[in-house]
Amino acid sequence: MLIFDPEKKTSFKRLISHGDLVIVYERHDNMKAVKVSEGSVLQNRFGVFKHSDWIGKPFGSKVFSNKGGFVYLLAPTPELWTLVLSHRTQILYIADISFVIMYLEIVPGCIVLESGTGSGSLTTSLARAVAPTGHVYTFDFHEQRAASAREDFDKTGLSSLITVDVRDIQGQGFPDKFSGLVDAIFLDLPQPWLAIPSAGKMLKQDGILCSFSPCIEQVQCTSETLRSNFTDIRTFEVLLRTYEVRDVKMDCQGLEEVGSPGSLPCKRKQCSNGGSSVGNISSPSTVLARPSSEARGHTGYLTFARLKCLS
Ligand SMILES: C[S@@+](CC[C@H](N)C(=O)[O-])C[C@H]1O[C@@H](n2cnc3c(N)ncnc32)[C@H](O)[C@@H]1O
């Protein structure tokens, strides 16, 4: 699905064809991945959608059902894939993923090692970040998970950028063939400190490691182990707050949102006929902004460290 043109940045084929994976978007919290197949249909509460109507349309198109309902057909970017993939394990989400890619300094051409692969949520973004000339080698000791991840990378068109292997990284470490060749390493393992001595051998001088752990006790143990060979050891918790920003009707005094009792406190800005002004109580509607109740809380801690220079 993703086309990697070495001359240009990663880009999508613009027209949908038979066999493509598309993200069928109803709302930001209702999307699913569908493989386009000439004779198939998608049926939902909006009616029946014929796949044959989708073929030849650009990604991003609005398509209609037999009843006039509609959905959007979006390209399967890593950002959307993370929201629709099947959860075989806990996964990393966009806030942690973006921080990891930035802080690990991952750019096109990088060689990255990862363990465990899990559901491949992070792997998908790592692959796009290293494309077109880099590579992600990802390891999981669970054979079925590794096989399912491989199938997913085929579907999303990333398999040329990712190699999935079955290996116990805590017990055996990373394969010796990577010694001194790796730009960045990411660990999402229950006992990451067991893999750190091997990770240190794989990294290029100045290479960076990141370990994700849900519990602070794991972070303490990891940081203690990192001290012997790594420097600049730092731990972060990435907390994301999303906002609902929308028009609401006012009550008779023009001061209160018409909504359910017990809603979160809001910042209020009132708008009059196309323009905007603060404090115009004669306006029939107002724009409210408040923290979304569906915001995700703690996911885990990210510990980063840089390999100590030898000289
Ligand atoms: C939480 S999941 C990783 C999720 C992944 N970061 C994602 O975003 O989809 C952890 C994975 O580590 C794997 N794992 C646990 N111990 C391992 C070990 N010793 N060697 C390799 N993989 C291991 C598990 O099988 C599991 O799939």
The ligand as a Gaussian input file, in Angstrom:
#p B3LYP/6-31G(d) Opt

LIG

0 1
 C        3.562000      -5.260000      25.018000
 S        4.074000      -6.225000      23.683000
 C        4.881000      -5.077000      22.612000
 C        3.902000      -4.155000      21.917000
 C        4.536000      -3.321000      20.828000
 N        5.450000      -2.351000      21.367000
 C        3.454000      -2.612000      20.017000
 O        3.456000      -1.359000      19.978000
 O        2.614000      -3.275000      19.391000
 C        5.440000      -7.111000      24.347000
 C        5.887000      -8.255000      23.472000
 O        7.133000      -8.727000      23.994000
 C        7.206000     -10.099000      23.733000
 N        8.214000     -10.665000      24.650000
 C        8.129000     -10.865000      25.978000
 N        9.264000     -11.396000      26.444000
 C       10.087000     -11.542000      25.381000
 C       11.425000     -12.043000      25.216000
 N       12.104000     -12.543000      26.247000
 N       11.984000     -12.010000      23.982000
 C       11.274000     -11.524000      22.915000
 N       10.014000     -11.065000      23.022000
 C        9.431000     -11.070000      24.226000
 C        5.780000     -10.597000      23.996000
 O        5.542000     -11.826000      23.323000
 C        4.940000      -9.444000      23.461000
 O        4.524000      -9.711000      22.142000

